[in-house]
Structure formats: C-alpha cells, structure tokens
C-alpha cells in the first residue's frame, strides 16, 4: 500500500503556487488542513522558489503576492516554517516572497508579541 503522505508531490505544489488562481488556492488550503502534508507543502514551496530564482525573468510582484497569500492562508502551525523558508536565501526571489509573507502578518497573528 502506498504511503498517503506521498500525495501531493512537490512538483504539484510548486505548479499550484506558480499559477495560484482560485482553484489552486482552494487546493493548497486543503493541503494545509492536513498535518501529514506539511513536508510535501514545504518541499513544493522550496521548489517553487528555486524555480523562480533560476528563471530568466524575476516576477517579484507575483512572488510577493504568493507570499502574502500563503502567509494569510497558512494555519499558525506553519507560520514559523514558512518564515524560515522565506529567509533561507538572499536571492531576490526569496526576498520578494519574504516581503509578502511579512506583509501578511501571519507570524505575528500566530505568535503575538509579549506585552
């Protein structure tokens, strides 16, 4: 019997992140609901960012919007890891994605600063 966590694969996640229409957003929200899919989600996100970094043209606005959407849509358990991936490279693709994640405020909502 195949391992249930092998679906969706990282290529599918990366493709969904690259297009990010309404259908892709709904699909990714379903993936984020299942804790067993977290590793696949992050592997796909890293592939998406690596593809963007290797591309001939850098779509910074698209990367920022993807980061902002993901920061807003991701549940609290994913926020720290999301920020770690966004900070894992100094490449402009990662910086644009990180700008969107920061703008979403997801990390602050998940872990409010102590007062």
Secondary structure, DSSP 8 states (H G I E B T S, - for coil): ---GGG-S-HHHHHHHHHH--HHHHHHHHHHHH-GGGHHHHHHHHHHHHHHHHHSSS--HHHHHHHHHHHHHHS-HHHHHHHHHHHTS--SHHHHHHHHHHHHHTHHHHHS----
